[in-house]
Amino acid sequence: MSIGQEHTLSPAIVLASHTMGLAVIRALGSMGVPIVVVVYDEKEDMGCVSKYVREKIPAPHPEKFEDQFIGVLVKCADRLGGSLIIPTSDETLLAVSRHKAILDRHYLVACTEWNITEQFIDKKRTYALADAIGVPAPKTTIPNSAEDVERYSRTIQYPCLVKPCQSHRYYDRFKRKMTRVENLGQMLAAYQEAADAGLETMLQELIPGDDAQGVNYNSYSWDGKPLVEFTAEKVRNAPPGLGSPRVAVSKHVPEVLEPGRKILQSMGFYGYACTEFKKDARDGVYKLMEVNGRHNLSGLLAVRCGINFPWIHYNHLLYGELPTARDYQAGVYWIDIIRDIGYSLKCFGREHYSLSQYIQPYRKPHIFAILDRRDPKPFMRRCSNLARRALK
């Protein structure tokens, strides 16, 4: 029996409840943890209607109104003090990490201090660190002007990427993770578009290879050591090529363990992280894409395979149970069914998958990102949100 199960379980306060937050809600709620959700985007969030949620607390947007957002959490400490706070979006992670010293007086906080967080939130810092310690990564430069872009264009092969230093801000503004460019004109336009929005960007080589070359290294670390590790391979992304996974599969990928450990250790990171790599078709080397110091989009995949990272995080911080390495089931698929069906129909014939390859994840052992007959309301809310958006 876990230490946590020998106690009356303290609440977990989940900050944001989109796909990543829903995964944490279900991972902990299914273990009997009382779930409190802080919601700042109710029009899009769907985890807040999960059967596991005991209480929903409205709050202002953590990035637009950071002090007020933290004020809501401090105010709730009168009755929720001692609970575990888990930020599940980049916006909540930034706010909580910057104010961790204040929140630590009232709660147990499941994120790193700002001096660590800024190393993975700001991608230019991540790539600079990777270069310094010898972790392979794409060739990257930081332009400060259009002239810098033009100089870089003389040394790069197209296509290449204009990529944000802070991904969540770029996505909020343009609804895409990055921009692929085929020539200098497109590169200058993408750079200027981001600069006009006050967003810093990087110019980066495009690592060749299809979506299935992407790998997630999921780990729980403490005192500089990885205690629990889990790897998964992406199957297809939404949108294809440059998006986030819509299907992934658990798989043992030993090649990413050493570089994954090395970059986290160099940051001084502790707790849960999802570190992303892509295998370079030119040399077969896995190149670092990014480090996410929060629970990730396909978080329920590890749970389905036997490693419940949110429960590990919870038991460790609240009850001092230090986790140990464990094996996991390979060959299990995680499917975001709405995005997968939508993009499969949209891109059929252009993705080079056969019909059987599209269907395979549904015929093998799998777990859905949102759809769950035991907890149906989040999926219904998600469908309602999409229908409302389509009508607009």
Residue pairs with C-beta under 8 A, 6 or more apart in sequence:
2 311
2 315
2 319
2 321
3 315
3 319
3 320
3 321
4 31
4 33
4 311
4 314
4 315
4 318
4 319
4 321
5 31
5 32
7 319
9 31
9 32
9 33
9 34
10 33
10 34
10 82
10 83
10 84
10 318
11 33
11 34
11 35
11 36
11 54
11 80
11 83
11 84
12 24
12 28
12 33
12 34
12 35
12 36
12 83
12 84
12 86
12 310
12 314
13 36
13 37
13 38
13 73
13 76
13 80
13 83
13 84
13 85
13 86
13 107
14 21
14 24
14 25
14 28
14 35
14 36
14 37
14 38
14 47
14 86
14 88
15 21
15 38
15 62
15 85
15 86
15 87
15 88
15 89
15 92
15 96
16 38
16 39
16 40
16 41
16 45
16 87
16 88
16 89
16 91
16 92
17 25
17 37
17 39
17 45
17 46
17 47
17 48
17 50
17 53
17 88
18 41
18 44
18 45
18 46
18 47
18 88
18 89
19 47
19 297
19 336
19 369
19 370
20 88
20 89
20 294
20 295
20 296
20 297
20 299
21 37
21 45
21 47
21 88
21 89
22 46
22 47
22 50
22 369
22 370
22 378
23 88
23 295
23 297
23 298
23 299
23 300
23 303
23 310
23 369
24 86
24 88
24 295
24 299
24 310
25 35
25 37
25 47
25 50
25 52
25 53
26 50
26 52
26 300
26 303
26 372
26 375
27 299
27 300
27 303
27 308
27 309
27 310
27 311
28 35
28 52
28 310
28 311
28 314
29 35
29 50
29 51
29 52
29 53
30 52
31 308
31 311
31 314
33 311
33 314
34 54
35 50
35 52
35 53
35 54
36 53
36 54
36 55
36 56
36 57
36 80
36 83
37 45
37 47
37 48
37 53
37 55
37 56
37 57
38 57
38 58
38 59
38 72
38 73
38 92
39 45
39 48
39 56
39 57
39 58
39 59
40 58
40 59
40 60
40 61
40 62
40 69
40 91
41 61
42 48
42 58
43 385
43 388
44 385
46 370
46 377
46 378
46 379
46 381
46 382
46 385
47 53
47 378
48 56
49 377
49 378
49 380
49 381
50 375
50 377
50 378
51 374
51 375
51 377
52 375
57 72
57 76
59 68
59 69
59 72
59 73
60 68
60 69
60 72
61 69
61 91
62 69
62 91
62 92
62 94
62 95
62 96
63 91
63 94
63 95
63 169
66 94
66 95
66 98
66 99
69 92
69 95
70 95
70 96
70 99
70 102
70 103
73 85
73 96
73 103
73 106
73 107
74 102
74 103
74 106
77 106
77 107
80 107
81 106
81 107
82 106
82 107
82 108
83 107
83 108
84 107
84 108
84 109
84 110
84 313
84 314
84 317
84 318
85 96
85 103
85 107
85 108
85 109
85 110
86 110
86 295
86 310
86 313
87 93
87 95
87 96
87 97
87 110
87 111
87 294
88 294
88 295
89 168
89 294
90 121
90 166
90 167
90 168
90 294
91 168
93 111
93 117
93 121
93 293
93 294
94 117
94 121
96 103
96 109
96 111
97 111
97 112
97 113
97 114
97 117
98 114
98 117
100 109
100 111
100 112
100 113
100 114
101 113
103 109
108 317
108 318
110 271
110 272
110 313
110 317
111 117
111 271
111 293
111 294
112 268
112 269
112 270
112 271
112 293
116 267
116 268
116 269
116 293
117 293
118 125
119 125
119 126
119 129
119 267
119 291
120 126
120 267
120 269
120 273
120 290
120 291
120 292
120 293
121 166
121 293
122 165
122 166
123 163
123 164
123 165
123 166
123 167
123 202
123 290
124 140
124 142
124 165
124 200
124 202
126 263
126 288
126 290
126 291
127 137
127 138
127 140
127 202
127 288
129 135
129 263
129 266
129 267
130 136
130 137
130 263
130 288
131 137
132 266
133 262
133 263
133 266
134 262
135 259
135 262
135 263
135 288
136 259
136 280
136 285
136 286
136 287
136 288
137 287
137 288
138 204
138 205
138 206
138 207
138 287
138 289
139 156
139 204
139 205
140 163
140 202
140 203
140 204
140 205
141 148
141 152
141 202
141 203
141 204
142 165
142 200
142 202
142 203
143 149
143 152
143 191
143 201
143 202
143 203
146 188
146 191
146 192
149 184
149 187
149 188
149 191
149 203
150 184
150 188
152 203
153 184
153 187
156 203
156 205
157 205
158 181
158 182
158 183
159 180
159 181
159 182
159 206
160 180
160 181
160 187
160 203
160 204
160 205
160 206
161 178
161 179
161 180
161 181
161 202
161 203
161 204
161 205
161 206
161 242
162 178
162 179
162 181
162 187
162 190
162 191
162 194
162 201
162 202
162 203
162 204
163 178
163 179
163 201
163 202
163 203
163 204
164 170
164 171
164 177
164 178
164 194
164 199
164 200
164 201
164 202
165 199
165 200
165 201
165 202
166 199
166 200
167 177
167 178
167 290
169 199
170 176
170 177
170 178
170 194
170 199
170 201
171 177
173 197
173 199
174 193
174 194
174 197
176 239
176 242
176 243
177 242
177 243
177 244
178 242
179 186
179 190
180 206
180 241
180 242
181 187
181 190
187 203
190 201
191 201
191 203
194 200
194 201
195 201
207 213
207 278
207 280
207 281
207 287
207 289
208 280
208 281
208 282
209 278
209 279
209 280
209 281
210 241
210 352
211 234
211 235
211 236
211 237
211 240
211 241
211 245
212 233
212 234
212 235
212 236
213 234
213 278
213 279
213 280
213 281
214 233
214 234
214 237
214 245
214 276
214 277
214 278
214 279
214 289
215 231
215 232
215 233
215 234
215 251
215 253
215 256
215 276
215 277
215 278
215 279
215 286
216 231
216 232
216 233
216 234
216 248
216 274
216 275
216 276
216 277
216 296
216 298
217 229
217 231
217 253
217 256
217 257
217 260
217 274
217 275
217 276
217 277
218 229
218 230
218 231
218 232
218 272
218 273
218 274
218 275
218 296
218 302
218 307
218 309
219 226
219 227
219 228
219 229
219 230
219 260
219 261
219 264
219 272
219 273
219 275
220 226
220 227
220 228
220 271
220 272
220 309
220 312
220 313
220 316
220 323
221 227
221 261
221 264
221 265
221 269
221 270
221 271
221 273
222 270
222 271
222 316
222 322
223 270
224 265
224 268
224 270
226 257
226 260
226 261
226 264
227 322
227 323
227 324
227 325
228 307
228 309
228 312
228 323
228 324
228 325
228 326
229 257
229 260
229 325
230 250
230 302
230 305
230 307
230 309
230 328
231 250
231 251
231 252
231 253
231 254
231 256
231 257
232 248
232 249
232 250
232 251
232 298
232 301
232 302
232 334
233 248
233 249
233 251
233 253
234 245
234 247
234 248
235 245
235 247
235 248
235 249
235 333
235 361
236 245
236 246
236 247
236 340
236 343
236 344
236 351
236 353
237 243
237 244
237 245
237 246
238 244
238 245
238 246
238 336
238 339
238 340
238 342
238 343
239 343
239 347
240 343
240 347
240 350
240 351
244 297
245 297
245 298
245 334
245 336
246 335
246 336
246 339
246 340
246 343
247 333
247 334
247 335
247 336
247 340
247 361
248 298
248 301
248 333
248 334
249 331
249 332
249 333
249 334
249 361
250 301
250 302
250 305
250 328
250 329
250 330
250 331
250 332
250 333
250 334
251 330
251 331
252 330
253 286
255 286
256 275
256 277
256 286
259 277
259 286
259 288
260 275
260 277
263 275
263 288
263 291
264 273
264 275
264 291
267 291
269 291
269 293
271 293
271 313
272 293
272 294
272 295
272 309
272 310
272 312
272 313
273 291
273 292
273 293
273 294
274 291
274 292
274 294
274 295
274 296
275 288
275 290
275 291
275 292
276 288
276 289
276 290
276 291
276 292
277 286
277 287
277 288
277 289
278 286
278 287
278 289
279 285
279 286
279 287
280 286
280 287
295 309
295 310
297 336
297 369
298 334
298 369
299 309
299 310
300 334
300 367
300 369
301 332
301 333
301 334
301 367
302 308
302 309
302 328
303 309
303 310
303 367
304 329
304 332
304 334
304 365
304 366
304 367
305 328
305 329
305 330
305 332
306 326
306 327
306 328
306 329
307 326
307 328
312 323
315 321
315 323
316 322
316 323
329 365
331 364
331 365
332 364
332 365
332 366
332 367
333 361
333 362
333 364
333 365
333 366
333 367
334 366
334 367
334 368
334 369
335 361
335 362
335 366
335 367
335 368
335 369
336 368
336 369
336 370
337 368
337 369
337 370
337 371
338 370
338 382
338 383
338 386
340 361
344 351
344 353
344 358
348 358
370 378
370 379
370 382
371 379
372 378
372 379
